[in-house]
Amino acid sequence: MAHATEDESKVLEAVRHLLPAAQIENIVFHKSSLHGHHGNPITLFEAKIEEKQLVRAVVDNLSASLDSLDKEMLQREISLHVKKGNLYLRFDKQAAFLGQSKLGVSDPLRVRLRFKKSKLEDIVQICRKIGLLQ
């Protein structure tokens, strides 16, 4: 999401830093124009990734780039991030622009991972297996 005060190309660059460089050309972003709470213009960029190999590459990249402190925090707070079979992650936009993957809450880049299983325990087990949790 790019606010009116942000450079859209820099926001997209930040998002691309979260994705696997070798697969970036296979990910298509769709752009929508929205309005914020006070009528301010917002540009929403979305990419829906469904191809199994590409999903795996994205998840592997996120798992490899998150540091142990973020993984520990995510493990402690996982129940706050899971809803109806989805894991919701928020990444610090500024850190991502600088090439770092850090979880953040203020003006984040949002990632949703959808799982076939919906029970929290199953999602935690899968996240451990793929390296998102320690």
mmCIF file of the C-alpha atoms, coordinates in Angstrom:
data_MODEL
# 
_entry.id   MODEL 
# 
loop_
_atom_site.group_PDB 
_atom_site.id 
_atom_site.type_symbol 
_atom_site.label_atom_id 
_atom_site.label_alt_id 
_atom_site.label_comp_id 
_atom_site.label_asym_id 
_atom_site.label_entity_id 
_atom_site.label_seq_id 
_atom_site.pdbx_PDB_ins_code 
_atom_site.Cartn_x 
_atom_site.Cartn_y 
_atom_site.Cartn_z 
_atom_site.occupancy 
_atom_site.B_iso_or_equiv 
_atom_site.pdbx_formal_charge 
_atom_site.auth_seq_id 
_atom_site.auth_comp_id 
_atom_site.auth_asym_id 
_atom_site.auth_atom_id 
_atom_site.pdbx_PDB_model_num 
ATOM 1   C CA . MET A 1 1   ? 0.000   0.000   0.000   1.00 0.00 ? 1   MET A CA 1 
ATOM 2   C CA . ALA A 1 2   ? 1.403   3.389   -0.982  1.00 0.00 ? 2   ALA A CA 1 
ATOM 3   C CA . HIS A 1 3   ? 0.075   6.520   0.646   1.00 0.00 ? 3   HIS A CA 1 
ATOM 4   C CA . ALA A 1 4   ? -0.108  9.810   -1.278  1.00 0.00 ? 4   ALA A CA 1 
ATOM 5   C CA . THR A 1 5   ? 3.137   10.963  0.351   1.00 0.00 ? 5   THR A CA 1 
ATOM 6   C CA . GLU A 1 6   ? 5.046   7.852   -0.770  1.00 0.00 ? 6   GLU A CA 1 
ATOM 7   C CA . ASP A 1 7   ? 6.777   7.086   -4.039  1.00 0.00 ? 7   ASP A CA 1 
ATOM 8   C CA . GLU A 1 8   ? 4.936   4.081   -5.529  1.00 0.00 ? 8   GLU A CA 1 
ATOM 9   C CA . SER A 1 9   ? 8.086   2.741   -7.190  1.00 0.00 ? 9   SER A CA 1 
ATOM 10  C CA . LYS A 1 10  ? 9.887   2.724   -3.824  1.00 0.00 ? 10  LYS A CA 1 
ATOM 11  C CA . VAL A 1 11  ? 7.015   0.856   -2.180  1.00 0.00 ? 11  VAL A CA 1 
ATOM 12  C CA . LEU A 1 12  ? 7.140   -1.762  -4.949  1.00 0.00 ? 12  LEU A CA 1 
ATOM 13  C CA . GLU A 1 13  ? 10.904  -1.979  -4.523  1.00 0.00 ? 13  GLU A CA 1 
ATOM 14  C CA . ALA A 1 14  ? 10.408  -2.639  -0.798  1.00 0.00 ? 14  ALA A CA 1 
ATOM 15  C CA . VAL A 1 15  ? 7.933   -5.419  -1.587  1.00 0.00 ? 15  VAL A CA 1 
ATOM 16  C CA . ARG A 1 16  ? 10.308  -6.955  -4.116  1.00 0.00 ? 16  ARG A CA 1 
ATOM 17  C CA . HIS A 1 17  ? 13.006  -7.152  -1.430  1.00 0.00 ? 17  HIS A CA 1 
ATOM 18  C CA . LEU A 1 18  ? 10.729  -9.557  0.479   1.00 0.00 ? 18  LEU A CA 1 
ATOM 19  C CA . LEU A 1 19  ? 10.360  -11.831 -2.553  1.00 0.00 ? 19  LEU A CA 1 
ATOM 20  C CA . PRO A 1 20  ? 12.845  -14.280 -4.093  1.00 0.00 ? 20  PRO A CA 1 
ATOM 21  C CA . ALA A 1 21  ? 14.952  -12.367 -6.627  1.00 0.00 ? 21  ALA A CA 1 
ATOM 22  C CA . ALA A 1 22  ? 15.120  -15.326 -9.028  1.00 0.00 ? 22  ALA A CA 1 
ATOM 23  C CA . GLN A 1 23  ? 11.312  -15.497 -9.207  1.00 0.00 ? 23  GLN A CA 1 
ATOM 24  C CA . ILE A 1 24  ? 10.382  -11.801 -9.172  1.00 0.00 ? 24  ILE A CA 1 
ATOM 25  C CA . GLU A 1 25  ? 9.564   -11.704 -12.906 1.00 0.00 ? 25  GLU A CA 1 
ATOM 26  C CA . ASN A 1 26  ? 6.913   -14.407 -12.328 1.00 0.00 ? 26  ASN A CA 1 
ATOM 27  C CA . ILE A 1 27  ? 4.988   -12.296 -9.817  1.00 0.00 ? 27  ILE A CA 1 
ATOM 28  C CA . VAL A 1 28  ? 2.403   -9.917  -11.230 1.00 0.00 ? 28  VAL A CA 1 
ATOM 29  C CA . PHE A 1 29  ? 1.166   -6.982  -9.153  1.00 0.00 ? 29  PHE A CA 1 
ATOM 30  C CA . HIS A 1 30  ? -2.272  -5.470  -9.617  1.00 0.00 ? 30  HIS A CA 1 
ATOM 31  C CA . LYS A 1 31  ? -2.783  -1.819  -8.781  1.00 0.00 ? 31  LYS A CA 1 
ATOM 32  C CA . SER A 1 32  ? -5.961  -0.350  -7.263  1.00 0.00 ? 32  SER A CA 1 
ATOM 33  C CA . SER A 1 33  ? -6.806  3.189   -6.203  1.00 0.00 ? 33  SER A CA 1 
ATOM 34  C CA . LEU A 1 34  ? -8.431  3.583   -2.799  1.00 0.00 ? 34  LEU A CA 1 
ATOM 35  C CA . HIS A 1 35  ? -9.251  6.388   -0.415  1.00 0.00 ? 35  HIS A CA 1 
ATOM 36  C CA . GLY A 1 36  ? -8.187  6.488   3.225   1.00 0.00 ? 36  GLY A CA 1 
ATOM 37  C CA . HIS A 1 37  ? -10.266 7.342   6.257   1.00 0.00 ? 37  HIS A CA 1 
ATOM 38  C CA . HIS A 1 38  ? -9.851  11.077  5.626   1.00 0.00 ? 38  HIS A CA 1 
ATOM 39  C CA . GLY A 1 39  ? -10.274 10.813  1.853   1.00 0.00 ? 39  GLY A CA 1 
ATOM 40  C CA . ASN A 1 40  ? -6.543  10.695  1.165   1.00 0.00 ? 40  ASN A CA 1 
ATOM 41  C CA . PRO A 1 41  ? -5.536  8.710   -1.949  1.00 0.00 ? 41  PRO A CA 1 
ATOM 42  C CA . ILE A 1 42  ? -3.964  5.292   -1.379  1.00 0.00 ? 42  ILE A CA 1 
ATOM 43  C CA . THR A 1 43  ? -2.565  2.945   -4.014  1.00 0.00 ? 43  THR A CA 1 
ATOM 44  C CA . LEU A 1 44  ? -2.930  -0.742  -3.223  1.00 0.00 ? 44  LEU A CA 1 
ATOM 45  C CA . PHE A 1 45  ? -0.602  -3.253  -4.848  1.00 0.00 ? 45  PHE A CA 1 
ATOM 46  C CA . GLU A 1 46  ? -1.637  -6.907  -4.673  1.00 0.00 ? 46  GLU A CA 1 
ATOM 47  C CA . ALA A 1 47  ? -0.138  -10.118 -5.976  1.00 0.00 ? 47  ALA A CA 1 
ATOM 48  C CA . LYS A 1 48  ? -1.878  -13.459 -5.706  1.00 0.00 ? 48  LYS A CA 1 
ATOM 49  C CA . ILE A 1 49  ? 0.604   -16.306 -5.906  1.00 0.00 ? 49  ILE A CA 1 
ATOM 50  C CA . GLU A 1 50  ? -0.882  -19.754 -6.415  1.00 0.00 ? 50  GLU A CA 1 
ATOM 51  C CA . GLU A 1 51  ? 1.706   -21.771 -8.348  1.00 0.00 ? 51  GLU A CA 1 
ATOM 52  C CA . LYS A 1 52  ? 3.091   -24.302 -5.870  1.00 0.00 ? 52  LYS A CA 1 
ATOM 53  C CA . GLN A 1 53  ? 6.793   -23.824 -6.732  1.00 0.00 ? 53  GLN A CA 1 
ATOM 54  C CA . LEU A 1 54  ? 6.495   -20.051 -6.600  1.00 0.00 ? 54  LEU A CA 1 
ATOM 55  C CA . VAL A 1 55  ? 4.648   -20.166 -3.273  1.00 0.00 ? 55  VAL A CA 1 
ATOM 56  C CA . ARG A 1 56  ? 7.404   -22.386 -1.903  1.00 0.00 ? 56  ARG A CA 1 
ATOM 57  C CA . ALA A 1 57  ? 10.108  -19.986 -3.142  1.00 0.00 ? 57  ALA A CA 1 
ATOM 58  C CA . VAL A 1 58  ? 8.348   -17.015 -1.503  1.00 0.00 ? 58  VAL A CA 1 
ATOM 59  C CA . VAL A 1 59  ? 7.881   -18.855 1.801   1.00 0.00 ? 59  VAL A CA 1 
ATOM 60  C CA . ASP A 1 60  ? 11.484  -20.106 1.751   1.00 0.00 ? 60  ASP A CA 1 
ATOM 61  C CA . ASN A 1 61  ? 12.701  -16.557 1.109   1.00 0.00 ? 61  ASN A CA 1 
ATOM 62  C CA . LEU A 1 62  ? 10.634  -15.127 3.963   1.00 0.00 ? 62  LEU A CA 1 
ATOM 63  C CA . SER A 1 63  ? 11.770  -17.911 6.311   1.00 0.00 ? 63  SER A CA 1 
ATOM 64  C CA . ALA A 1 64  ? 15.431  -17.441 5.426   1.00 0.00 ? 64  ALA A CA 1 
ATOM 65  C CA . SER A 1 65  ? 15.345  -13.659 5.715   1.00 0.00 ? 65  SER A CA 1 
ATOM 66  C CA . LEU A 1 66  ? 13.551  -13.331 9.078   1.00 0.00 ? 66  LEU A CA 1 
ATOM 67  C CA . ASP A 1 67  ? 15.944  -13.130 11.998  1.00 0.00 ? 67  ASP A CA 1 
ATOM 68  C CA . SER A 1 68  ? 15.639  -15.314 15.094  1.00 0.00 ? 68  SER A CA 1 
ATOM 69  C CA . LEU A 1 69  ? 14.165  -12.504 17.229  1.00 0.00 ? 69  LEU A CA 1 
ATOM 70  C CA . ASP A 1 70  ? 11.287  -11.986 14.790  1.00 0.00 ? 70  ASP A CA 1 
ATOM 71  C CA . LYS A 1 71  ? 10.716  -15.750 14.593  1.00 0.00 ? 71  LYS A CA 1 
ATOM 72  C CA . GLU A 1 72  ? 10.628  -15.964 18.403  1.00 0.00 ? 72  GLU A CA 1 
ATOM 73  C CA . MET A 1 73  ? 8.193   -13.049 18.616  1.00 0.00 ? 73  MET A CA 1 
ATOM 74  C CA . LEU A 1 74  ? 6.001   -14.602 15.933  1.00 0.00 ? 74  LEU A CA 1 
ATOM 75  C CA . GLN A 1 75  ? 6.022   -17.897 17.817  1.00 0.00 ? 75  GLN A CA 1 
ATOM 76  C CA . ARG A 1 76  ? 4.924   -16.166 21.053  1.00 0.00 ? 76  ARG A CA 1 
ATOM 77  C CA . GLU A 1 77  ? 2.180   -14.194 19.294  1.00 0.00 ? 77  GLU A CA 1 
ATOM 78  C CA . ILE A 1 78  ? 1.146   -16.670 16.584  1.00 0.00 ? 78  ILE A CA 1 
ATOM 79  C CA . SER A 1 79  ? -2.449  -16.853 17.778  1.00 0.00 ? 79  SER A CA 1 
ATOM 80  C CA . LEU A 1 80  ? -2.792  -13.127 17.026  1.00 0.00 ? 80  LEU A CA 1 
ATOM 81  C CA . HIS A 1 81  ? -1.628  -13.697 13.439  1.00 0.00 ? 81  HIS A CA 1 
ATOM 82  C CA . VAL A 1 82  ? -3.781  -16.695 12.497  1.00 0.00 ? 82  VAL A CA 1 
ATOM 83  C CA . LYS A 1 83  ? -7.426  -16.485 11.497  1.00 0.00 ? 83  LYS A CA 1 
ATOM 84  C CA . LYS A 1 84  ? -9.521  -18.975 9.508   1.00 0.00 ? 84  LYS A CA 1 
ATOM 85  C CA . GLY A 1 85  ? -6.552  -20.867 8.064   1.00 0.00 ? 85  GLY A CA 1 
ATOM 86  C CA . ASN A 1 86  ? -4.582  -17.743 7.164   1.00 0.00 ? 86  ASN A CA 1 
ATOM 87  C CA . LEU A 1 87  ? -1.334  -16.458 8.641   1.00 0.00 ? 87  LEU A CA 1 
ATOM 88  C CA . TYR A 1 88  ? -1.134  -12.672 8.498   1.00 0.00 ? 88  TYR A CA 1 
ATOM 89  C CA . LEU A 1 89  ? 2.339   -11.138 8.571   1.00 0.00 ? 89  LEU A CA 1 
ATOM 90  C CA . ARG A 1 90  ? 3.258   -7.469  8.579   1.00 0.00 ? 90  ARG A CA 1 
ATOM 91  C CA . PHE A 1 91  ? 6.700   -6.364  7.492   1.00 0.00 ? 91  PHE A CA 1 
ATOM 92  C CA . ASP A 1 92  ? 8.389   -3.054  8.224   1.00 0.00 ? 92  ASP A CA 1 
ATOM 93  C CA . LYS A 1 93  ? 8.204   -1.113  4.942   1.00 0.00 ? 93  LYS A CA 1 
ATOM 94  C CA . GLN A 1 94  ? 11.308  1.007   5.584   1.00 0.00 ? 94  GLN A CA 1 
ATOM 95  C CA . ALA A 1 95  ? 13.416  -2.008  6.542   1.00 0.00 ? 95  ALA A CA 1 
ATOM 96  C CA . ALA A 1 96  ? 12.198  -3.881  3.454   1.00 0.00 ? 96  ALA A CA 1 
ATOM 97  C CA . PHE A 1 97  ? 13.193  -0.950  1.247   1.00 0.00 ? 97  PHE A CA 1 
ATOM 98  C CA . LEU A 1 98  ? 16.696  -1.259  2.735   1.00 0.00 ? 98  LEU A CA 1 
ATOM 99  C CA . GLY A 1 99  ? 16.719  -4.998  1.942   1.00 0.00 ? 99  GLY A CA 1 
ATOM 100 C CA . GLN A 1 100 ? 15.929  -6.277  5.445   1.00 0.00 ? 100 GLN A CA 1 
ATOM 101 C CA . SER A 1 101 ? 13.007  -8.483  6.452   1.00 0.00 ? 101 SER A CA 1 
ATOM 102 C CA . LYS A 1 102 ? 11.663  -7.345  9.803   1.00 0.00 ? 102 LYS A CA 1 
ATOM 103 C CA . LEU A 1 103 ? 8.217   -7.730  11.236  1.00 0.00 ? 103 LEU A CA 1 
ATOM 104 C CA . GLY A 1 104 ? 6.513   -4.414  11.961  1.00 0.00 ? 104 GLY A CA 1 
ATOM 105 C CA . VAL A 1 105 ? 3.128   -2.900  12.705  1.00 0.00 ? 105 VAL A CA 1 
ATOM 106 C CA . SER A 1 106 ? 3.350   0.748   11.684  1.00 0.00 ? 106 SER A CA 1 
ATOM 107 C CA . ASP A 1 107 ? 2.528   1.288   7.975   1.00 0.00 ? 107 ASP A CA 1 
ATOM 108 C CA . PRO A 1 108 ? 3.495   -2.290  7.089   1.00 0.00 ? 108 PRO A CA 1 
ATOM 109 C CA . LEU A 1 109 ? 3.744   -4.401  3.978   1.00 0.00 ? 109 LEU A CA 1 
ATOM 110 C CA . ARG A 1 110 ? 1.149   -7.116  4.476   1.00 0.00 ? 110 ARG A CA 1 
ATOM 111 C CA . VAL A 1 111 ? 1.530   -10.753 3.545   1.00 0.00 ? 111 VAL A CA 1 
ATOM 112 C CA . ARG A 1 112 ? -1.177  -13.384 3.889   1.00 0.00 ? 112 ARG A CA 1 
ATOM 113 C CA . LEU A 1 113 ? -0.316  -17.066 3.726   1.00 0.00 ? 113 LEU A CA 1 
ATOM 114 C CA . ARG A 1 114 ? -3.306  -19.358 3.258   1.00 0.00 ? 114 ARG A CA 1 
ATOM 115 C CA . PHE A 1 115 ? -3.118  -22.918 4.574   1.00 0.00 ? 115 PHE A CA 1 
ATOM 116 C CA . LYS A 1 116 ? -5.244  -25.926 3.665   1.00 0.00 ? 116 LYS A CA 1 
ATOM 117 C CA . LYS A 1 117 ? -5.600  -26.660 7.376   1.00 0.00 ? 117 LYS A CA 1 
ATOM 118 C CA . SER A 1 118 ? -7.295  -24.166 9.647   1.00 0.00 ? 118 SER A CA 1 
ATOM 119 C CA . LYS A 1 119 ? -6.448  -25.314 13.180  1.00 0.00 ? 119 LYS A CA 1 
ATOM 120 C CA . LEU A 1 120 ? -3.879  -23.148 14.937  1.00 0.00 ? 120 LEU A CA 1 
ATOM 121 C CA . GLU A 1 121 ? -1.879  -26.202 16.058  1.00 0.00 ? 121 GLU A CA 1 
ATOM 122 C CA . ASP A 1 122 ? -1.606  -27.464 12.475  1.00 0.00 ? 122 ASP A CA 1 
ATOM 123 C CA . ILE A 1 123 ? -0.488  -24.063 11.190  1.00 0.00 ? 123 ILE A CA 1 
ATOM 124 C CA . VAL A 1 124 ? 2.124   -23.765 13.969  1.00 0.00 ? 124 VAL A CA 1 
ATOM 125 C CA . GLN A 1 125 ? 3.481   -27.196 13.058  1.00 0.00 ? 125 GLN A CA 1 
ATOM 126 C CA . ILE A 1 126 ? 3.667   -26.270 9.352   1.00 0.00 ? 126 ILE A CA 1 
ATOM 127 C CA . CYS A 1 127 ? 5.337   -22.936 10.160  1.00 0.00 ? 127 CYS A CA 1 
ATOM 128 C CA . ARG A 1 128 ? 7.995   -24.740 12.209  1.00 0.00 ? 128 ARG A CA 1 
ATOM 129 C CA . LYS A 1 129 ? 8.570   -27.174 9.373   1.00 0.00 ? 129 LYS A CA 1 
ATOM 130 C CA . ILE A 1 130 ? 9.020   -24.403 6.781   1.00 0.00 ? 130 ILE A CA 1 
ATOM 131 C CA . GLY A 1 131 ? 11.231  -22.328 9.097   1.00 0.00 ? 131 GLY A CA 1 
ATOM 132 C CA . LEU A 1 132 ? 8.966   -19.386 9.931   1.00 0.00 ? 132 LEU A CA 1 
ATOM 133 C CA . LEU A 1 133 ? 9.049   -20.397 13.602  1.00 0.00 ? 133 LEU A CA 1 
ATOM 134 C CA . GLN A 1 134 ? 11.865  -21.735 15.710  1.00 0.00 ? 134 GLN A CA 1 
# 
